[in-house]
Amino acid sequence: MNGDSGEGIGEDDLGLQSFAARLRRMTAEFNRIAHEFAGEHGLHTTDVQALVIIFDSPTPITPSRLREELNLTSGAVTACLDRLERAGHIRRVREAHDRRVVHLHYLDAAKEFAAAFFRPVGRSTGNALARFSEEELRTVAAFLDAMNEELGVLRSATRSS
């Protein structure tokens, strides 16, 4: 390992309880940052979650898909999108060949604004990444991918019950 990150980690620190605590601590920090961003921009934390989903989507996302991802009612998603549009973060665009279909686009100016706010998080992430070898990072990435896969399975099971 390149750096101090792994020094002093014993066998007990590699168990389920220890990983759960680490993941909760990291999630709490990300939530704190998201709350801060939301508060500074007059948004709800759900609005920030919506922005992340819109930003991370490889193609423009529809409001119904966003509703599924956020597990909200259509009315709640409409209110969220209204706030995001008023705040200048997104634009709703109707498809030319089927005007009933709406796609959500994250505006470039809003992306730049968010990037400036989250730049310190990016630097911190870069600092953490620099502590590990490429092989270790592959393992970390595989773990995170596996966690996301398992959480997706859990979400699907919860929705179908």
C-alpha positions as CSV (number, residue, x, y, z in Angstrom):
1,M,0.0,0.0,0.0
2,N,1.3,3.5,-0.8
3,G,0.9,5.5,2.3
4,D,-0.5,5.2,5.8
5,S,-4.1,4.1,4.9
6,G,-3.6,0.4,5.6
7,E,-1.1,0.5,8.4
8,G,-2.4,-0.7,11.6
9,I,-5.5,-2.4,10.1
10,G,-5.9,-5.7,11.9
11,E,-8.0,-8.7,11.1
12,D,-10.9,-7.4,13.3
13,D,-10.9,-4.2,11.2
14,L,-11.8,-6.2,8.0
15,G,-15.1,-7.6,9.3
16,L,-18.7,-6.7,8.4
17,Q,-19.2,-4.4,11.4
18,S,-16.0,-2.5,10.6
19,F,-16.9,-2.0,6.9
20,A,-20.4,-1.0,7.8
21,A,-19.1,1.7,10.2
22,R,-16.7,3.0,7.5
23,L,-19.4,3.1,4.9
24,R,-21.8,4.9,7.3
25,R,-19.2,7.4,8.2
26,M,-18.4,8.1,4.5
27,T,-22.1,8.3,3.6
28,A,-22.7,10.7,6.5
29,E,-20.0,13.0,5.2
30,F,-21.3,12.9,1.6
31,N,-24.8,13.7,3.0
32,R,-23.4,16.6,5.0
33,I,-21.8,18.0,1.9
34,A,-25.0,17.5,-0.2
35,H,-27.1,19.3,2.6
36,E,-24.6,22.2,2.5
37,F,-24.9,22.5,-1.3
38,A,-28.7,22.2,-1.1
39,G,-28.9,24.9,1.6
40,E,-26.7,27.3,-0.2
41,H,-28.8,27.0,-3.3
42,G,-32.3,26.9,-1.8
43,L,-32.8,23.3,-2.8
44,H,-34.0,20.2,-1.0
45,T,-31.7,17.3,-0.5
46,T,-33.9,15.3,-2.8
47,D,-33.2,17.9,-5.5
48,V,-29.5,17.3,-5.1
49,Q,-30.1,13.5,-5.4
50,A,-32.0,14.2,-8.6
51,L,-29.2,16.3,-10.0
52,V,-26.7,13.5,-9.3
53,I,-28.9,11.0,-11.1
54,I,-29.4,13.4,-14.1
55,F,-25.7,14.2,-14.2
56,D,-24.6,10.5,-14.0
57,S,-27.0,9.3,-16.6
58,P,-25.2,8.4,-19.8
59,T,-28.1,9.7,-21.8
60,P,-30.8,12.2,-21.0
61,I,-33.2,10.8,-18.4
62,T,-37.0,11.1,-18.4
63,P,-39.0,12.3,-15.4
64,S,-40.6,8.9,-15.0
65,R,-37.2,7.2,-14.9
66,L,-36.1,9.8,-12.3
67,R,-39.2,9.0,-10.3
68,E,-38.3,5.3,-10.3
69,E,-34.7,6.1,-9.2
70,L,-35.8,8.4,-6.4
71,N,-38.8,6.3,-5.4
72,L,-41.1,9.4,-5.3
73,T,-44.6,10.1,-6.5
74,S,-45.0,11.8,-9.9
75,G,-46.2,15.0,-8.1
76,A,-43.1,15.1,-5.9
77,V,-40.8,14.6,-8.9
78,T,-42.7,17.4,-10.8
79,A,-42.2,19.8,-7.8
80,C,-38.5,18.8,-7.6
81,L,-38.0,19.4,-11.4
82,D,-39.8,22.8,-11.1
83,R,-37.4,23.9,-8.4
84,L,-34.4,22.7,-10.3
85,E,-35.6,24.4,-13.5
86,R,-36.3,27.7,-11.7
87,A,-32.9,27.5,-10.0
88,G,-31.3,27.2,-13.5
89,H,-29.9,23.6,-13.0
90,I,-31.9,21.7,-15.6
91,R,-33.9,22.1,-18.7
92,R,-36.8,20.0,-19.8
93,V,-36.7,19.2,-23.5
94,R,-39.6,17.5,-25.4
95,E,-38.7,15.0,-28.0
96,A,-39.3,16.3,-31.6
97,H,-40.9,13.1,-32.9
98,D,-43.0,12.4,-29.8
99,R,-43.9,15.6,-27.8
100,R,-45.2,13.5,-24.9
101,V,-41.6,12.4,-24.1
102,V,-39.6,14.8,-22.0
103,H,-35.9,14.5,-21.4
104,L,-34.0,16.2,-18.6
105,H,-30.7,18.0,-19.3
106,Y,-28.3,19.3,-16.7
107,L,-27.3,22.8,-17.9
108,D,-23.6,23.4,-18.5
109,A,-23.6,26.6,-16.4
110,A,-25.0,24.6,-13.5
111,K,-22.5,21.8,-14.0
112,E,-19.7,24.4,-13.8
113,F,-21.2,25.9,-10.6
114,A,-21.6,22.4,-9.0
115,A,-18.0,21.5,-10.1
116,A,-16.7,24.6,-8.3
117,F,-18.6,23.7,-5.1
118,F,-17.5,20.1,-5.2
119,R,-13.9,20.7,-6.3
120,P,-12.6,20.2,-2.7
121,V,-14.3,16.8,-2.6
122,G,-12.6,16.0,-5.9
123,R,-9.2,17.0,-4.4
124,S,-9.9,14.9,-1.3
125,T,-10.8,11.9,-3.5
126,G,-7.6,12.4,-5.6
127,N,-5.6,12.6,-2.4
128,A,-7.1,9.3,-1.2
129,L,-6.6,7.6,-4.5
130,A,-2.9,8.6,-4.6
131,R,-2.4,6.6,-1.4
132,F,-3.0,3.3,-3.2
133,S,-1.4,1.3,-5.9
134,E,-3.2,0.5,-9.2
135,E,-3.8,-3.1,-8.0
136,E,-5.3,-1.9,-4.7
137,L,-7.5,0.6,-6.6
138,R,-8.8,-2.2,-8.8
139,T,-9.8,-4.1,-5.6
140,V,-11.5,-1.0,-4.1
141,A,-13.3,-0.4,-7.4
142,A,-14.4,-4.0,-7.5
143,F,-15.7,-3.8,-3.9
144,L,-17.6,-0.6,-4.7
145,D,-19.1,-2.1,-7.8
146,A,-20.1,-5.3,-5.9
147,M,-21.7,-3.1,-3.1
148,N,-23.7,-1.1,-5.7
149,E,-24.8,-4.3,-7.4
150,E,-25.9,-5.8,-4.0
151,L,-27.7,-2.6,-3.1
152,G,-29.5,-2.7,-6.5
153,V,-30.6,-6.2,-5.8
154,L,-31.9,-5.2,-2.4
155,R,-33.7,-2.2,-3.9
156,S,-35.4,-4.4,-6.5
157,A,-36.4,-7.0,-3.9
158,T,-37.8,-4.2,-1.6
159,R,-39.9,-2.7,-4.5
160,S,-41.3,-6.1,-5.6
161,S,-42.5,-7.0,-2.1
